[in-house]
Amino acid sequence: MSATRERRHRRPPLWQSTRVKPRLKVWVVFGDRVKFGDGRARLLELVDELGSLKQAVAQIGMSYRHGWGYFRELERASGLKVLERRPGEGPRGGMRLTPEGRRLLARYRRFRVGLDRTVERQFKSAFKKSSGRPRSARPT
């Protein structure tokens, strides 16, 4: 097989594939160890959608005790009240986000969107499709 024909049939490097993308795990840390990240943000969104901590934790496979304990710990460490009971909903009432909880969630989402945009830009710069190889890091 000629070199020209071989180049035409060669697959591009995996890092140039549309299946390759950056992934970043980020937490906001309150105090020394209370973390708030994508999973807890999703849990707050589910509480807001479903009106129930019990239903929200069940949907993501977490125990009620663990979910409730996490939010109590988050409230203590952050000084924010993020959840409140909603009396009169159903046989035992329900749960909803407080205005502070909504602001925390909105701020985290804005923070995360900004990070994702920056990471995507950096990823595209480091793994340009026009070059044959990833760009090496600049020496410091």
PECORBEL-V780431 format. One record per run of one state. SS is the DSSP state (h for helix, s for strand, l for the rest). FROM is the first residue (numbers start at 1). LEN is the number of residues. If there is no record, write none. Layout:
ss-><SS & SS>
from-><FROM & FROM>
len-><LEN & LEN>
This chain:
ss-><l & h & l & h & l & s & l & s & h & l & h & l & h & l & s & l & s & l & h & l>
from-><1 & 3 & 10 & 14 & 17 & 27 & 31 & 34 & 38 & 51 & 53 & 61 & 64 & 79 & 83 & 87 & 94 & 98 & 99 & 127>
len-><2 & 7 & 4 & 3 & 10 & 4 & 3 & 4 & 13 & 2 & 8 & 3 & 15 & 4 & 4 & 7 & 4 & 1 & 28 & 14>
